[in-house]
């Protein structure tokens, strides 16, 4: 009789432990903290992209490459991306000055990062250039279900 009770107790404990494990796994999946194989994690949302240009001014007081900061929203943003993926931002601008200027760096505020810039830097922008372009590849954070604003800083010198 005692042996039967012990077996029954062992089985009851085993079933209870298994039930707690299954419920815990379901809660972790529901919260997005555990991703099942083949399941895509919740996307990361980029709400807006803001470009701040560290630049001088023309003789009329205008920024060499226009106003700063420049906010980019609709129609490109908000946009969703797979966590940890990259996207391409094409910045089109003009040099309003009568002199050439160099763009020396492009950086992104955390948790974003700049992966590459094309054409490479430093990049000389001739005086009066209209519709100059930089293709900036930006990496999105690994955070599933997160959201944020990309803060780009472009450094320009004479």
SULBEL-V111175 format. One record per residue. N is the residue number from 1. RES is the residue in one small letter. D_FIRST is the distance of its C-alpha to the first C-alpha in Angstrom with 2 decimals. Layout:
N:RES:D_FIRST ; N:RES:D_FIRST
This chain:
1:x:0.00 ; 2:x:3.83 ; 3:x:5.40 ; 4:x:5.22 ; 5:x:6.46 ; 6:x:8.79 ; 7:x:10.09 ; 8:x:10.75 ; 9:x:12.46 ; 10:x:14.42 ; 11:x:15.57 ; 12:x:16.59 ; 13:x:18.55 ; 14:x:20.11 ; 15:x:21.27 ; 16:x:22.65 ; 17:x:24.55 ; 18:x:25.96 ; 19:x:27.09 ; 20:x:28.83 ; 21:x:30.53 ; 22:x:31.81 ; 23:x:33.12 ; 24:x:34.80 ; 25:x:36.51 ; 26:x:37.73 ; 27:x:39.19 ; 28:x:40.97 ; 29:x:42.42 ; 30:x:43.51 ; 31:x:45.31 ; 32:x:47.05 ; 33:x:45.68 ; 34:x:43.87 ; 35:x:45.73 ; 36:x:44.08 ; 37:x:45.83 ; 38:x:48.78 ; 39:x:48.89 ; 40:x:52.12 ; 41:x:51.89 ; 42:x:53.61 ; 43:x:57.37 ; 44:x:59.41 ; 45:x:62.26 ; 46:x:65.68 ; 47:x:67.32 ; 48:x:70.77 ; 49:x:72.79 ; 50:x:75.35 ; 51:x:78.07 ; 52:x:79.83 ; 53:x:82.99 ; 54:x:84.31 ; 55:x:87.97 ; 56:x:91.53 ; 57:x:93.86 ; 58:x:96.91 ; 59:x:100.31 ; 60:x:99.53 ; 61:x:96.31 ; 62:x:93.91 ; 63:x:91.04 ; 64:x:91.90 ; 65:x:89.08 ; 66:x:88.98 ; 67:x:87.08 ; 68:x:84.01 ; 69:x:81.19 ; 70:x:80.78 ; 71:x:77.78 ; 72:x:76.42 ; 73:x:74.33 ; 74:x:74.72 ; 75:x:74.85 ; 76:x:73.16 ; 77:x:70.69 ; 78:x:68.07 ; 79:x:66.50 ; 80:x:62.99 ; 81:x:62.07 ; 82:x:59.02 ; 83:x:57.83 ; 84:x:59.56 ; 85:x:62.15 ; 86:x:65.93 ; 87:x:68.68 ; 88:x:72.46 ; 89:x:74.75 ; 90:x:78.44 ; 91:x:80.67 ; 92:x:84.22 ; 93:x:86.85 ; 94:x:90.58 ; 95:x:92.62 ; 96:x:94.97 ; 97:x:96.84 ; 98:x:100.04 ; 99:x:98.37 ; 100:x:95.59 ; 101:x:92.29 ; 102:x:89.28 ; 103:x:85.67 ; 104:x:83.96 ; 105:x:80.29 ; 106:x:77.72 ; 107:x:74.52 ; 108:x:71.59 ; 109:x:69.86 ; 110:x:66.15 ; 111:x:63.66 ; 112:x:66.00 ; 113:x:67.98 ; 114:x:71.07 ; 115:x:70.38 ; 116:x:73.95 ; 117:x:77.39 ; 118:x:79.93 ; 119:x:82.75 ; 120:x:81.84 ; 121:x:82.79 ; 122:x:85.23 ; 123:x:86.86 ; 124:x:90.48 ; 125:x:91.26 ; 126:x:95.00 ; 127:x:97.10 ; 128:x:97.12 ; 129:x:94.25 ; 130:x:92.98 ; 131:x:89.50 ; 132:x:88.24 ; 133:x:84.58 ; 134:x:81.60 ; 135:x:78.39 ; 136:x:75.56 ; 137:x:72.05 ; 138:x:69.44 ; 139:x:65.77 ; 140:x:63.27 ; 141:x:60.43 ; 142:x:56.95 ; 143:x:55.49 ; 144:x:53.90 ; 145:x:54.94 ; 146:x:57.48 ; 147:x:61.12 ; 148:x:64.27 ; 149:x:68.03 ; 150:x:69.70 ; 151:x:72.35 ; 152:x:74.80 ; 153:x:77.57 ; 154:x:80.61 ; 155:x:82.96 ; 156:x:86.61 ; 157:x:89.56 ; 158:x:93.30
